[in-house]
Amino acid sequence: MGIYRMYTGPDNETHIEELPLSAHPELGELQTVKGLQIQQNEGGRFMDFHQAPNKRWLITLSGELEIGLGDGTVRKFGPGDVRLIEDVTGHGHTTRYVTDHVSALM
């Protein structure tokens, strides 16, 4: 379980960095969100390179997914992982739902 940021770097590629609470105490503050959506995806679903439609928080509630980056890196995320998704420009990332997956988008 961790907190991660997905963002577009100067190379126009998506990158992922871990945001440990000890180094980012502001994440422990109450955040303002515009809405909440619960999303369910079936295991085996694959989405080719795409950007996020807007900046959002995504919390994996159940299941496992893989995020693919332009350099071939694949990162796995599971229950309890929190992602701040900011790659709204650039090449984007791929998404593969390894198992049935439920997440909360904010």
GIGI-V971736 format. One record per residue. N is the residue number from 1. SS is DSSP state (H for helix, E for strand, - for the rest). PHI is phi in whole degrees, -180 to 180 (999 if undefined). NEAR is the number of other C-alpha atoms within 8 Angstrom. Layout:
n = (N;N)
ss = (SS;SS)
phi = (PHI;PHI)
near = (NEAR;NEAR)
This chain:
n = (1;2;3;4;5;6;7;8;9;10;11;12;13;14;15;16;17;18;19;20;21;22;23;24;25;26;27;28;29;30;31;32;33;34;35;36;37;38;39;40;41;42;43;44;45;46;47;48;49;50;51;52;53;54;55;56;57;58;59;60;61;62;63;64;65;66;67;68;69;70;71;72;73;74;75;76;77;78;79;80;81;82;83;84;85;86;87;88;89;90;91;92;93;94;95;96;97;98;99;100;101;102;103;104;105;106)
ss = (-;-;E;E;E;E;E;E;-;-;-;-;-;E;E;E;E;E;-;-;-;-;-;-;H;H;H;H;-;-;-;-;-;-;-;-;E;E;E;E;E;-;-;-;-;E;E;E;E;E;-;-;-;-;-;E;E;E;E;E;E;E;-;-;E;E;E;E;-;-;-;-;-;E;E;E;E;-;-;-;-;E;E;E;E;-;-;-;-;-;-;-;E;E;E;E;E;-;-;-;E;E;E;E;E;-)
phi = (999;-162;-116;-133;-120;-108;-146;-92;-87;-63;-84;70;-108;-78;-128;-127;-129;-82;-117;-65;-57;-63;-95;-134;-62;-62;-70;-81;-80;-64;-101;-91;-126;-86;-172;-137;-131;-97;-124;-123;-131;-79;-58;95;-68;-127;-121;-67;-50;-156;-98;-70;-69;-164;-66;-159;-98;-135;-116;-77;-92;-154;91;-134;-138;-122;-109;-103;-110;-60;-87;94;-65;-124;-113;-100;-132;-141;-53;92;-72;-117;-126;-93;-101;-127;-87;-89;-133;86;-69;87;-143;-102;-133;-130;-86;-69;-129;-52;-136;-123;-139;-111;-107;-133)
near = (7;9;12;12;12;13;11;15;8;5;5;9;12;15;9;8;7;8;10;8;9;5;6;9;8;5;8;7;6;5;5;4;6;5;5;8;7;8;8;8;9;9;10;9;9;8;8;7;9;9;11;11;5;6;10;9;10;12;12;15;11;11;13;13;13;13;12;11;13;10;4;6;7;8;7;8;10;12;11;10;12;12;11;12;12;12;13;12;9;10;11;16;13;13;12;12;16;11;10;13;15;12;12;12;11;10)
